[in-house]
Amino acid sequence: MADGTVVFGASGFGREAIDVILDIRAADPMALPPLLGVMDDRPNGRSLEKLAGIGVPYLGPIARWSEYQGSAHYVVGIGDPRTRYDVVSRTDPSSESAATIVHPSATVGHATHLGRGVIVCAGVQISNNVTLGEHVHINPNATVGHDARLLDFVSINPGAVISGDCLIGDRVLVGANATVLQGLEIGAEAIVGAAACVVRDVSAGRTVKGVPAV
């Protein structure tokens, strides 16, 4: 087991990743190495104050990861899929040191595969035969239906629903409380707006919103 875990990103989702790590260790201290701190290239003062308030050290810019590589794991607590992809591409392209963390309150069905760097937050429900690629984020209370495939660096925001047998492409962002209906495909780097209902396939790079989403 590695000596510790580092979170990349000091802002909102970085702190949510910290919550997941702390809750995992509260349930079973042996399930994950202890949290060492947070790295961020440009943390704002408010984020640093909040880290200090919960006793989590700021370790410096992400370039300092080279000092920990080989002895620690990391997770990328950055909500934007493209930014997350850029950070991993320049820091650890193989994702060999990335941890996968699942909140104890989340449910994960049988025959489901979680890739390296996946973060599953509190209250999430993942059904059976689901595949999550590398560095996928499933935010609190989201649902992923049976046989869905989410490729690398996808972000599913709070309360969103991915219905069964969907294919969600690389670096897609699905907004809070949005729904993607059964069997649909969302192309790479598309954005689904908050509270949208997707009723047909979405091509790569498009932004859709509304009910039905257009």
Sequence and secondary structure as in RCSB ss.txt:
>XXXX:A:sequence
MADGTVVFGASGFGREAIDVILDIRAADPMALPPLLGVMDDRPNGRSLEKLAGIGVPYLGPIARWSEYQGSAHYV
VGIGDPRTRYDVVSRTDPSSESAATIVHPSATVGHATHLGRGVIVCAGVQISNNVTLGEHVHINPNATVGHDARL
LDFVSINPGAVISGDCLIGDRVLVGANATVLQGLEIGAEAIVGAAACVVRDVSAGRTVKGVPAV
>XXXX:A:secstr
  SEEEEE  SHHHHHHHHHHHHHHHH TTSS  EEEEE SS  HHHHHHHHHTT  EEE GGGGGGTBTTEEEE
E    HHHHHHHHHHH TT TTB  EE TT EE TT EE TT EE TT EE TT EE TT EE TT EE TT EE
 TT EE TT EE TT EE TT EE TT EE TT EE TT EE TT EE S B TT EE TTTT 
